[in-house]
Amino acid sequence: QVQLVESGGGLVQTGGSLRLSCAASGITFSSATMGWFRQGPGKEREFVAGINWSGGTTYNADSVKGRFTISRDNAKNTVYLQMNSLKPEDTDVYYCARRTRGSRWRTQDFGSWGQGTQVTVSA
C-alpha cells in the first residue's frame, strides 16, 4: 500500500519560513513523481510544486517561483517543500501526492494523497 505522511505545518509571520516533509512508503522511488498541492476554504485545490525522483527535474507554479523549493532524499524516502518569504495568501492546507497517470501537474493526474498539513501566515 502507498502511504504518505506530512508534517511541518504551523503558524508564521509574513516573510517567515517553513519546511514541510512528506514521508513515503510502498512506492518504487526510481519511477515515482511527487507533488505538493494546496487548498483553502471555498477554493479549488491547486498545484504548487513537483519533482521527478528518477530524473531529478522540478517544476514550480508561477505563484511560488523564487520563494518555494521542492527537494528529495531517496535514502529517507522523503520529499520536502521549503517555503520562504511567506505571504498571508499562502495560508492553506498543503497536501503531498504521487502522480499516477500522464505527464502533467493537474490534481486529477495524482491518485495517492497524504492527510494534509495546515500552514497559516499572519499579517
Sequence and secondary structure as in RCSB ss.txt:
>XXXX:A:sequence
QVQLVESGGGLVQTGGSLRLSCAASGITFSSATMGWFRQGPGKEREFVAGINWSGGTTYNADSVKGRFTISRDNA
KNTVYLQMNSLKPEDTDVYYCARRTRGSRWRTQDFGSWGQGTQVTVSA
>XXXX:A:secstr
  EEEEE  EEEETT  EEEEEEEES  TTT EEEEEEE TTS  EEEEEEETTT  EEE TTTTTTEEEEEEGG
GTEEEEEE S  GGG EEEEEEEE SSSS  GGGEEEE   EEEEEE 
